[in-house]
Amino acid sequence: MVILDIASRMGGGVRVFTIDTGRLPDETLQMIDTVRRRYGVDVEIVRPDPAEVQSMVARHGQDLFYESLENRQLCCEIRKVRPLERKLRELDAWAAGLRRQQSDSRSQIAKVEEVDGRIKAHPLADWTSADVEAYIREHDVPVHPLYARGYTTIGCAPCTRAILPGEDERAGRWWWEQSGHKECGIHFSPDGKVQRG
């Protein structure tokens, strides 16, 4: 939301899209309406291919991600990575909210990088959690209601939980996995390939 707020203050219009995986919390879907009302932006909804989802669920079950890392990555691939790849073909540049402080795997994120001939910006790369919170307070930015309930990262409903006191910011994502490296695969290497841990 901070990136959207900053972009809206710069003027000139901004395009906003989100990926609806089909498993999002209701609160996330409600945030889409909040964005529309607050910023006057028509949020583009990007969805996975229904046939791919149906085939995956028929073969592995609705909650396949709990069974193995490979199944979780497959679910992320079909529900998030592929829809994002399709959407990005329409764009010359995009911005994402990754921050270096979020995890070791994000600690070297560049503010701007070229990905397969397109520009990907991480305008908040060097911001801390405190910086984000201060900006939100100063500019009265709408906040996802799950943050007030202890969530520090929000994805699909079954794959995200509130963190416990003292846990790492990313501990609420894929909380049943023991691996410290938890990414969904929507981040890209400099040669434009989807990166997996």
C-alpha positions, 0 to 999 in steps of 0.5 A: 500500500505504501508504494501505491500511496507514493505513486498516487502522490506523484500523479499521472495515474498508476496501474495496479494489479493483484493476483487472486489465487483463488485462496486469498483471505476475505480481508485481502479481497476487501482491500481491493475495494479499499484501494478502489475507493481511496485511490480511484484506481481500477485494480486489475485482477489476475487469476490462474488458468482455471484448467491448470488449477482444476487439473492440479487439484484433481491430481493432488487435492485442494490442500496439496501444499501441506504434503511436500515442498514440491507440492507447495511450489507447484501450487504457487507456480500454478496459482501465482507464478504463471499468472504473474508471468502472463501479466508481465508480458504486457508491461515494460516495468513494475514495482514490488514491495520487497525489502532487504530486511524481510529475510536473508534471501532478500538482503541483496535486493537492488532498488532497480534491476533489469529483468528480461528486458523490463525494469523491476523496481523495489522502491522500499528495498532499503526501508525498515519495518519502522520506516514503513510504519512511520509512512503509514501513520504520517500519510494515513495509508489504509492497512490490511486488517490482518496486520492488526491480528499479528500477520507480518506477511499475507498470502493465501489463507491456508499458507499464512498465519500470524507470527508469534512474539520473537518470530522472524517476519516471514515465519507466518508464511508456509509455517509448516515448512522447516526450511529457513528459505521461504519464497514462492517463485515469483522473484526473477533472476537477472536473466529473467528466469523465475528463481527458486531457492 
